[in-house]
Amino acid sequence: MLSNTLLTTYGFFETFLYLAVGLAGVVGALMAGTTRDDAYEAGDRQSKWIWVAILVASAFAVITGIPFLSWAGMVAIGIYWFDVRPHLRSLLSGNYGW
């Protein structure tokens, strides 16, 4: 009985986590779509529309729970939020230092 409850709780937690990361991908795609095109070139990143496509596809894979692609999608969404977006924000705010 207790193990069944723990498995159910784990399933809800996993579903919530996947939905939260998928939502972060959708929000990231919207933010990437509204960022200036030249910021990606100045930051030596992929183009704006490539990042939008990566984030939309990743969000779709994570939300639908496709077994291997959902993990790869989580990594791509994390790369955008923790590497690409902070770098672009620093460029757009005029901070060109290391």
C-alpha positions in Angstrom: 0.0 0.0 0.0 2.7 2.5 0.9 4.9 1.6 -2.1 1.8 2.1 -4.4 1.3 5.6 -2.8 5.0 6.4 -3.3 4.9 5.3 -6.9 1.8 7.4 -7.5 3.5 10.4 -5.9 6.6 9.9 -7.9 4.5 9.8 -11.1 2.8 13.1 -10.3 6.1 14.7 -9.4 7.7 13.4 -12.7 4.7 14.7 -14.7 4.8 18.1 -13.0 8.6 18.3 -13.7 8.2 17.5 -17.3 5.4 20.0 -17.7 7.4 22.7 -15.9 10.5 22.2 -18.1 8.2 22.1 -21.2 6.7 25.4 -20.2 10.1 26.8 -19.7 10.9 25.7 -23.3 7.8 27.5 -24.6 8.6 30.7 -22.7 12.2 30.4 -23.9 11.0 30.1 -27.5 8.9 33.3 -27.1 11.8 35.1 -25.5 14.2 33.9 -28.2 11.7 35.1 -30.9 11.6 38.6 -29.5 15.3 39.0 -29.1 17.1 41.0 -31.8 18.7 39.0 -34.6 22.1 40.6 -34.4 22.5 39.7 -30.8 22.9 36.0 -31.7 25.6 36.9 -34.3 27.4 39.1 -31.8 27.3 36.4 -29.2 28.6 33.8 -31.7 25.5 31.7 -31.2 23.2 29.9 -33.6 20.7 32.2 -35.4 17.5 33.4 -33.7 15.2 31.1 -35.7 17.3 28.0 -35.1 17.0 28.6 -31.3 13.3 29.2 -31.6 13.0 25.9 -33.5 15.2 24.0 -31.0 13.2 25.3 -28.1 9.8 24.6 -29.7 10.8 21.1 -30.7 12.3 20.4 -27.3 9.2 21.7 -25.5 7.1 19.4 -27.6 9.3 16.4 -26.9 9.3 17.1 -23.2 5.6 17.7 -22.8 4.6 14.6 -24.8 7.2 12.5 -22.9 8.9 10.9 -25.8 11.3 8.6 -24.0 14.8 9.6 -25.2 14.0 12.9 -26.9 12.5 14.4 -23.8 15.8 14.1 -22.0 17.6 15.7 -24.9 15.0 18.4 -25.0 15.5 19.1 -21.3 19.2 19.5 -22.0 18.6 21.9 -24.9 16.2 24.0 -22.8 18.7 24.1 -20.0 21.5 25.2 -22.4 19.3 28.1 -23.6 18.3 29.2 -20.1 21.7 28.8 -18.4 24.2 29.6 -21.3 22.7 31.4 -24.3 20.1 33.7 -22.7 22.5 35.1 -20.0 25.2 35.7 -22.6 22.7 37.5 -24.9 21.3 39.6 -22.0 24.8 40.7 -21.1 25.5 41.7 -24.7 22.3 43.6 -25.0 22.8 45.5 -21.7 26.3 46.6 -22.9 28.4 44.4 -20.7 31.1 43.1 -23.0 33.5 41.9 -20.3 34.3 38.3 -19.4 
